Amino acid sequence: MVNIYKTNLEKRELEQIKEPIKGCWINIVEPTDEEIKEIARKVDVEEQLLRYPLDIAEKAHIDFEDDAVLIIVDSPVTEIRNGEKMYTTLPLGMVLIRDDIFITISPTKINAVEGILNTNKAHRIETDKKSRFVFQILFDIAQDYIRYLTYINNDLEEFEEHMQKSMRNKELLKILKFEKSMIYFNASIKGNQVVLEKLRRGSSIKLYEEDEEILEDTIIENKQAIEMIQTYSEILNGIVDIFGTMVSNNLNIVMKILTSLTVIISLPTMVASFLGMNIDFPFPTGVGSFHIVMLVSIIITIIAAVWLKRKDML
C-alpha cells in the first residue's frame, strides 16, 4: 500500500496527492514488488534501498547511497501468535531523498506513523521539513516503547496473581514469552539509541537549531525506556526464580503428604499382616475378636494421623 501526502500550509493539514512532488511524504506499508519498482522509478532511487526495511531481521542503522539517506529503527508492535498476544519489534525505514522527498516504509503498520495519520498529530507535521519529521517519528517511537513496557508490566502483575493459583507448563511458556519480548525490546532500543546519537552529531542529516529540542527529548525518552527495560528484566528474573522455588516447594509438599498417607495406610496393613501369620492368637477368635482388631487398627491410624498433622506433615 502506497499513500502520498503533502502538507497544506494554509489549512495546516495533510492532504493526499496522487504523484510524488517536492516536499511530499510517501508512506509505504506492506508493498508489493511492483509498488517498490514504481516508487523507485518515480523518485529516482535504488530499489534495494527501499527493500532493506522490509527485512524483519534488519537492525537499526543509518546508510548512505548517492544522494539518499536511509535511517532504519525498530518500533514495538503487537502480534498474535497461536491465539496469544506477543510484543515484538519490526523495522521502520525512513528515506530522505535529496532535499525533495521523504519516505517511510515498513513490513506492517507502525504505531508511530499510523498515529500521525489517525489522530490530531497530523496538524503538527510539515512534510517539507524532513529532519523535523524524522525526529517527531523517532520521538513517538520512543514513547511507544514506554507505553508497551507499561503493558508488559501490567501483564506481569496479572501473571503473578494467576501464578499463585496455577503451576502448569502453560505458565512456563508465558514466562518464555515475556523473556523474548524483553530481549527484543532491549536489543531494539539500544540499536535506536546508537542511531539517535549519530543523528545528534549532525553528520547524517541536517540538524536545525529548532529541531534540537525534539531530538534531545527523543534521546531522553529512549534512555528512560532502556532504564525501564532493565528494571522490568530484573523483576522478570525475580519472578522466574520465585516460580522455580514455588514449583520445588510444591513438589516437596506433595511428596511429604504422600509419604504421610503411606505411613497411615501401612499401619492397619501391618496389624492385619501380624494377625494373618500362621500362629496361635493370644485371645479367642470370633466375630468379637475381629471387631477388636478393627477398632485397634482404627485407633492406631487416628493417633498416627493426629501426630502427623501436629508435625505439619499432612
HUBELMO-V525335 format. One record per residue. N is the residue number from 1. SS is DSSP state (helix for helix, strand for strand, loop for the rest). BURIAL is I if it has 24 or more other ideal C-beta (glycine too) atoms within 12 Angstrom, else O. Layout:
n=<N:N>
ss=<SS:SS>
burial=<BURIAL:BURIAL>
//
This chain:
n=<1:2:3:4:5:6:7:8:9:10:11:12:13:14:15:16:17:18:19:20:21:22:23:24:25:26:27:28:29:30:31:32:33:34:35:36:37:38:39:40:41:42:43:44:45:46:47:48:49:50:51:52:53:54:55:56:57:58:59:60:61:62:63:64:65:66:67:68:69:70:71:72:73:74:75:76:77:78:79:80:81:82:83:84:85:86:87:88:89:90:91:92:93:94:95:96:97:98:99:100:101:102:103:104:105:106:107:108:109:110:111:112:113:114:115:116:117:118:119:120:121:122:123:124:125:126:127:128:129:130:131:132:133:134:135:136:137:138:139:140:141:142:143:144:145:146:147:148:149:150:151:152:153:154:155:156:157:158:159:160:161:162:163:164:165:166:167:168:169:170:171:172:173:174:175:176:177:178:179:180:181:182:183:184:185:186:187:188:189:190:191:192:193:194:195:196:197:198:199:200:201:202:203:204:205:206:207:208:209:210:211:212:213:214:215:216:217:218:219:220:221:222:223:224:225:226:227:228:229:230:231:232:233:234:235:236:237:238:239:240:241:242:243:244:245:246:247:248:249:250:251:252:253:254:255:256:257:258:259:260:261:262:263:264:265:266:267:268:269:270:271:272:273:274:275:276:277:278:279:280:281:282:283:284:285:286:287:288:289:290:291:292:293:294:295:296:297:298:299:300:301:302:303:304:305:306:307:308:309:310:311:312:313:314>
ss=<loop:strand:strand:strand:strand:strand:strand:strand:loop:loop:loop:loop:strand:strand:strand:strand:strand:loop:loop:loop:loop:loop:loop:loop:strand:strand:strand:strand:strand:loop:loop:loop:helix:helix:helix:helix:helix:helix:helix:helix:helix:helix:helix:loop:loop:loop:helix:helix:helix:helix:helix:helix:helix:helix:loop:loop:loop:loop:loop:loop:strand:strand:strand:strand:strand:loop:loop:strand:strand:strand:strand:strand:strand:strand:strand:strand:strand:strand:strand:strand:strand:loop:loop:strand:strand:strand:strand:strand:strand:strand:strand:strand:strand:strand:strand:strand:strand:loop:loop:loop:strand:strand:strand:strand:strand:strand:loop:loop:loop:loop:helix:helix:helix:helix:helix:helix:helix:helix:loop:helix:helix:helix:helix:helix:loop:loop:loop:loop:loop:helix:helix:helix:helix:helix:helix:helix:helix:helix:helix:helix:helix:helix:helix:helix:helix:helix:helix:helix:helix:helix:helix:helix:helix:helix:helix:helix:helix:helix:helix:helix:helix:helix:helix:loop:loop:loop:loop:loop:helix:helix:helix:helix:helix:helix:helix:helix:helix:helix:helix:helix:helix:helix:helix:helix:helix:helix:helix:helix:helix:helix:helix:helix:helix:helix:helix:helix:helix:helix:helix:helix:loop:loop:loop:loop:loop:loop:loop:loop:helix:helix:helix:helix:helix:helix:helix:helix:helix:helix:helix:helix:helix:helix:helix:helix:helix:helix:helix:helix:helix:helix:helix:helix:helix:helix:helix:helix:helix:helix:helix:helix:helix:helix:helix:helix:helix:helix:helix:helix:helix:helix:helix:helix:helix:helix:helix:helix:helix:helix:helix:helix:helix:helix:helix:helix:helix:helix:helix:helix:helix:helix:helix:helix:helix:helix:helix:loop:loop:loop:loop:loop:loop:loop:loop:loop:loop:loop:helix:helix:helix:helix:helix:helix:helix:helix:helix:helix:helix:helix:helix:helix:helix:helix:helix:helix:helix:helix:helix:helix:helix:helix:loop:loop:loop:loop>
burial=<O:I:I:I:I:I:I:O:O:O:O:O:O:I:O:O:O:O:O:I:O:O:I:I:I:I:I:I:I:O:I:O:O:O:I:I:O:O:I:I:O:I:I:O:I:O:I:O:I:I:I:I:I:I:O:I:O:I:I:I:I:I:I:O:O:O:O:I:I:I:I:I:I:I:I:I:I:I:O:O:O:O:O:O:O:I:I:I:I:I:I:I:I:I:I:I:I:O:O:I:I:I:I:I:I:I:I:I:I:I:I:I:I:I:I:I:I:O:O:O:O:I:O:O:I:I:I:I:I:I:I:I:I:I:I:I:I:I:I:I:I:I:I:I:I:I:I:I:I:O:I:I:I:O:I:I:O:O:I:I:O:O:I:O:O:O:I:O:O:O:I:O:O:I:I:O:I:I:I:O:I:I:O:I:I:I:O:I:I:I:I:I:I:I:I:I:O:I:I:I:O:O:O:I:I:O:I:O:O:O:I:O:O:I:I:O:O:I:I:O:I:I:O:O:I:I:O:I:I:O:O:I:I:O:I:I:O:O:I:I:O:O:I:O:O:O:O:O:O:O:O:O:O:O:O:O:O:O:O:I:O:O:I:I:O:O:I:I:O:O:I:O:O:O:O:O:O:O:O:O:O:O:O:O:O:O:O:O:O:O:O:O:I:O:O:O:I:O:O:I:I:O:O:I:O:O:O:O:O:O:O:O:O:O>
//
